Amino acid sequence: MAGATPDWAVAAIVAAGRRMDARGWVPATAGNISVRLDAERIAITRSGGHKGFLDATHVMQVDAQGAALTPGMRPSAETLLHCQIYETFPSTGAVLHGHSVAGTVLSMTDPAPALRIAGYELLKAFEGQATHEAALDLPVVDNDQDMPRLAARLAPLLRAGAPLGYLIRGHGVYVWGPEMDVALARLEGLEFLLACELERRKLAR
């Protein structure tokens, strides 16, 4: 059994939920948000609950495998995907999952296994990019309600780096960072790029 979730972790998750809600990235009870507490524990939003109205009662702890440590709270099935990111990238301190219109629509209208994003100045916001002439591929995987099977499909993509994050088709995007501020900046950058890409495709029709 876990002790109380640290105030700093609750505050980071609550603030991220409000910011994501204000931008329309977590409608209804969609999305989930987590931070790493230590090598064995993760603080994460529990199943259900509107991310724009979070408080301490919506944040629980799970172990590194996603099993609940907080009595009386049930983790989302997608908790396993958070655990996978923390395990694959040990420097990760926060993981964000949202359901934006742009990410959902683009992933459903383009059957490719990756969404190519090229030519945008904001690409320089991501590590390793020094010019707007860069082109990065955002992996896209088919949705699956079987989380272990979905995680198995994601594993080789994560090992390859996934520099922007990844997109689950018809579902939403995952991004992460060494701390919450960095993860939020990456999410905002990626969502801007996805929105631009959607608008470009509309205009090209």
C-alpha positions in Angstrom: 0.0 0.0 0.0 1.3 3.5 -1.0 1.3 6.5 1.3 -0.2 9.8 0.3 0.7 11.0 -3.2 3.2 14.0 -2.8 1.7 17.4 -3.2 4.1 18.3 -6.0 2.9 15.4 -8.1 -0.8 16.1 -7.5 -0.2 19.8 -8.4 1.7 18.9 -11.6 -1.0 16.5 -12.8 -3.9 18.9 -11.9 -2.2 21.8 -13.7 -1.5 19.7 -16.8 -5.1 18.5 -16.9 -6.4 22.1 -16.8 -4.0 23.2 -19.5 -4.9 20.3 -21.7 -8.6 20.8 -21.1 -8.4 24.5 -22.0 -7.0 23.6 -25.4 -9.6 20.9 -26.1 -7.2 18.0 -26.0 -9.0 15.9 -23.3 -12.8 16.1 -24.0 -15.2 14.4 -21.5 -13.2 11.9 -19.5 -10.6 11.3 -22.2 -6.8 11.2 -21.7 -4.5 10.4 -18.8 -1.6 12.1 -17.1 1.3 10.7 -15.0 4.5 11.5 -13.2 7.2 9.2 -11.9 7.6 9.3 -8.2 10.6 7.0 -7.9 11.9 3.8 -9.5 8.9 1.7 -8.3 6.0 4.1 -8.2 4.0 6.3 -10.6 1.3 8.9 -9.8 -1.4 8.8 -12.5 -5.0 10.0 -13.1 -7.5 7.3 -12.1 -10.0 5.8 -14.5 -12.7 8.3 -15.5 -12.8 11.9 -14.3 -12.7 15.1 -16.3 -9.2 16.3 -16.7 -10.2 19.9 -16.4 -11.6 19.4 -12.9 -9.0 17.2 -11.3 -8.1 17.3 -7.6 -6.2 15.0 -5.3 -9.1 12.5 -5.3 -8.5 11.9 -9.0 -4.8 11.0 -8.6 -3.6 7.5 -7.6 -0.4 5.5 -7.4 0.6 2.4 -9.4 3.7 0.3 -9.3 6.1 0.0 -12.3 3.9 -2.7 -13.8 0.7 -0.7 -13.5 -0.9 -2.4 -10.5 -2.9 -0.2 -8.2 -1.2 0.9 -4.9 -3.9 3.3 -3.8 -6.8 1.5 -2.1 -10.3 2.0 -3.6 -9.0 3.5 -6.9 -8.9 1.8 -10.3 -6.2 2.7 -12.9 -7.1 3.2 -16.5 -6.3 0.2 -18.8 -3.9 2.6 -20.6 -1.7 2.8 -17.5 0.3 0.0 -19.0 1.4 2.3 -21.9 2.6 4.9 -19.4 4.6 2.2 -17.6 6.1 1.1 -20.9 7.4 4.6 -21.6 8.9 4.9 -18.2 10.6 1.6 -18.5 11.9 2.3 -22.1 13.1 5.8 -21.3 14.5 5.8 -17.7 15.0 9.6 -17.8 11.2 10.2 -18.3 9.5 12.0 -15.5 6.1 12.7 -17.0 3.8 11.2 -19.6 0.8 12.9 -21.3 -2.0 11.3 -23.3 -4.6 13.4 -25.1 -7.4 13.1 -27.7 -7.3 16.1 -30.0 -9.4 16.5 -33.0 -6.4 17.0 -35.3 -4.6 13.8 -34.1 -7.8 11.7 -34.2 -8.8 12.8 -37.7 -5.3 12.6 -39.3 -4.7 9.2 -37.9 -8.0 7.9 -39.3 -7.7 9.4 -42.8 -4.1 8.5 -43.4 -3.4 4.7 -43.5 0.4 5.1 -43.4 2.3 3.7 -40.4 3.8 7.1 -39.7 2.6 10.7 -40.2 5.4 12.8 -41.8 5.7 16.3 -40.5 8.1 18.5 -42.5 9.0 22.1 -43.1 7.6 23.7 -40.0 9.7 26.1 -38.0 8.4 24.6 -34.7 10.2 21.3 -35.5 13.2 23.1 -34.0 11.5 22.7 -30.6 12.3 19.0 -30.6 15.7 17.6 -29.7 18.2 17.1 -32.5 16.5 19.5 -34.9 18.3 22.7 -35.9 16.3 23.7 -39.0 12.8 24.1 -40.3 13.9 21.9 -43.2 13.7 18.8 -41.0 11.3 16.0 -41.6 10.1 13.8 -38.7 7.9 10.8 -38.7 5.3 10.4 -36.0 4.5 6.7 -35.6 0.9 5.7 -35.9 -0.4 2.3 -34.6 -3.8 0.8 -34.9 -6.0 1.0 -31.8 -6.5 -2.1 -29.7 -8.4 -2.7 -26.5 -5.9 -5.4 -25.6 -3.3 -3.3 -23.9 -0.5 -5.9 -23.6 -0.9 -6.6 -27.4 -0.9 -2.9 -28.2 2.2 -2.4 -26.0 3.9 -5.2 -27.8 3.3 -3.5 -31.1 4.6 -0.2 -29.7 7.8 -1.7 -28.3 9.9 -1.6 -31.5 8.7 1.9 -32.3 9.8 3.1 -28.8 13.2 1.4 -29.1 13.7 3.2 -32.4 13.3 6.5 -30.5 9.9 8.0 -31.4 11.3 11.6 -31.3 7.9 13.3 -31.3 5.8 10.7 -29.4 3.3 8.4 -31.1 -0.3 8.4 -32.2 -2.9 5.6 -31.7 -5.2 5.6 -34.7 -8.6 7.1 -34.0 -7.6 7.5 -30.4 -4.9 10.0 -29.4 -1.3 11.0 -28.9 1.3 10.1 -26.3 4.2 12.3 -25.4 6.7 12.4 -22.5 9.6 14.3 -21.1 12.1 14.4 -18.2 9.6 16.6 -16.2 6.1 17.9 -16.6 7.0 21.3 -18.1 9.0 19.6 -20.9 6.3 17.1 -21.6 3.7 19.9 -21.8 5.9 21.9 -24.2 6.3 18.8 -26.4 2.6 18.2 -26.4 1.8 21.8 -27.3 4.4 21.7 -30.1 3.1 18.4 -31.5 -0.5 19.5 -31.3 0.3 22.7 -33.1 2.0 20.7 -35.9 -0.9 18.3 -36.1 -3.4 21.1 -36.4 -1.3 22.8 -39.1 -1.1 19.5 -41.0 -4.8 19.0 -40.8 -5.5 22.5 -42.1 -3.0 22.1 -45.0 -4.7 18.9 -46.1 -8.1 20.7 -46.0 -6.8 23.5 -48.2 -5.2 21.0 -50.6 -8.6 19.4 -51.5 
